[in-house]
């Protein structure tokens, strides 16, 4: 007998409401540290208002028709898209 339980819930759940399978990529936008070179690795530079920011692909995969995908690797404190 245990006196505790752990329940993990994803911070983001994607739902495919189409009758066909789909591929997805979740991008996370972070502010670039001053003096860093934007666009390194799998990141893409971008932003608005003169602010430097980085787009980082934090999750990708496939979903079945009418399926869902749980995304655990995204930090919801940052903008996602």
VOPAGU-2260 file (C-alpha; in pm, 1 decimal, decimal comma):
REM VOPAGU-2260
SITE   aa  ch    i         X         Y         Z
SITE  UNK   A    0       0,0       0,0       0,0
SITE  UNK   A    1     131,4     345,1     -89,8
SITE  UNK   A    2      38,6     674,3      68,8
SITE  UNK   A    3      96,1     892,5    -240,1
SITE  UNK   A    4      27,4     899,2    -614,2
SITE  UNK   A    5     192,4    1076,4    -904,9
SITE  UNK   A    6      -7,0    1194,1   -1201,7
SITE  UNK   A    7     174,7    1344,8   -1500,0
SITE  UNK   A    8     -25,3    1568,1   -1728,0
SITE  UNK   A    9     116,7    1724,7   -2042,2
SITE  UNK   A   10     129,1    2104,8   -2052,1
SITE  UNK   A   11       2,5    2093,5   -2412,4
SITE  UNK   A   12    -234,1    1852,2   -2589,2
SITE  UNK   A   13    -278,1    1871,0   -2966,5
SITE  UNK   A   14    -601,4    1736,6   -3114,2
SITE  UNK   A   15    -641,9    1636,3   -3476,9
SITE  UNK   A   16   -1004,8    1692,9   -3574,3
SITE  UNK   A   17    -946,6    1585,7   -3935,1
SITE  UNK   A   18   -1033,0    1245,3   -4086,0
SITE  UNK   A   19    -670,3    1207,3   -4207,5
SITE  UNK   A   20    -338,2    1175,2   -4025,9
SITE  UNK   A   21    -122,2    1481,6   -3968,7
SITE  UNK   A   22     233,2    1584,2   -3890,9
SITE  UNK   A   23     304,8    1860,3   -3639,8
SITE  UNK   A   24     590,8    2080,1   -3519,9
SITE  UNK   A   25     563,2    2288,2   -3200,9
SITE  UNK   A   26     786,2    2597,2   -3197,4
SITE  UNK   A   27     888,0    2778,2   -2880,3
SITE  UNK   A   28     990,6    3147,0   -2889,4
SITE  UNK   A   29    1259,0    3259,4   -2645,7
SITE  UNK   A   30    1435,6    3590,4   -2611,2
SITE  UNK   A   31    1794,1    3572,4   -2729,6
SITE  UNK   A   32    2054,8    3658,9   -2467,6
SITE  UNK   A   33    2244,9    3977,5   -2549,3
SITE  UNK   A   34    2562,7    3909,3   -2742,0
SITE  UNK   A   35    2448,7    3566,5   -2867,4
SITE  UNK   A   36    2432,8    3467,4   -3231,2
SITE  UNK   A   37    2071,0    3401,4   -3326,2
SITE  UNK   A   38    1988,1    3117,9   -3560,5
SITE  UNK   A   39    2226,4    2853,1   -3426,4
SITE  UNK   A   40    2133,2    2485,5   -3450,0
SITE  UNK   A   41    1766,7    2412,1   -3517,7
SITE  UNK   A   42    1662,8    2761,9   -3412,8
SITE  UNK   A   43    1539,3    3034,2   -3645,3
SITE  UNK   A   44    1585,6    3401,7   -3569,1
SITE  UNK   A   45    1285,2    3627,4   -3576,1
SITE  UNK   A   46    1088,8    3873,8   -3374,6
SITE  UNK   A   47     909,0    4202,9   -3380,9
SITE  UNK   A   48     952,0    4541,2   -3227,8
SITE  UNK   A   49    1331,4    4525,5   -3249,2
SITE  UNK   A   50    1354,7    4247,9   -2990,7
SITE  UNK   A   51    1580,4    3957,5   -3074,4
SITE  UNK   A   52    1419,8    3619,1   -3021,6
SITE  UNK   A   53    1484,3    3258,6   -3114,8
SITE  UNK   A   54    1237,9    3002,7   -3247,3
SITE  UNK   A   55    1319,7    2650,8   -3132,3
SITE  UNK   A   56    1144,2    2333,9   -3247,3
SITE  UNK   A   57    1068,7    2164,2   -2915,9
SITE  UNK   A   58     840,8    1883,4   -3035,4
SITE  UNK   A   59     740,2    1714,9   -3359,3
SITE  UNK   A   60     567,8    1399,2   -3467,8
SITE  UNK   A   61     262,4    1241,5   -3629,5
SITE  UNK   A   62     -99,2    1208,5   -3522,5
SITE  UNK   A   63    -356,6     961,5   -3645,7
SITE  UNK   A   64    -691,9    1073,8   -3783,6
SITE  UNK   A   65    -906,1    1203,8   -3495,3
SITE  UNK   A   66    -605,2    1146,1   -3264,2
SITE  UNK   A   67    -422,6    1347,0   -2999,8
SITE  UNK   A   68     -58,5    1412,2   -2917,2
SITE  UNK   A   69      67,7    1491,8   -2567,7
SITE  UNK   A   70     358,1    1738,3   -2566,3
SITE  UNK   A   71     573,8    1724,5   -2252,9
SITE  UNK   A   72     881,3    1905,8   -2386,6
SITE  UNK   A   73     731,7    2254,5   -2424,8
SITE  UNK   A   74     781,6    2531,8   -2169,5
SITE  UNK   A   75     445,2    2711,1   -2151,8
SITE  UNK   A   76     608,6    3016,7   -1991,4
SITE  UNK   A   77     727,2    3105,7   -2342,1
SITE  UNK   A   78     518,5    3173,2   -2652,4
SITE  UNK   A   79     446,4    2860,7   -2854,0
SITE  UNK   A   80     318,4    2818,7   -3204,6
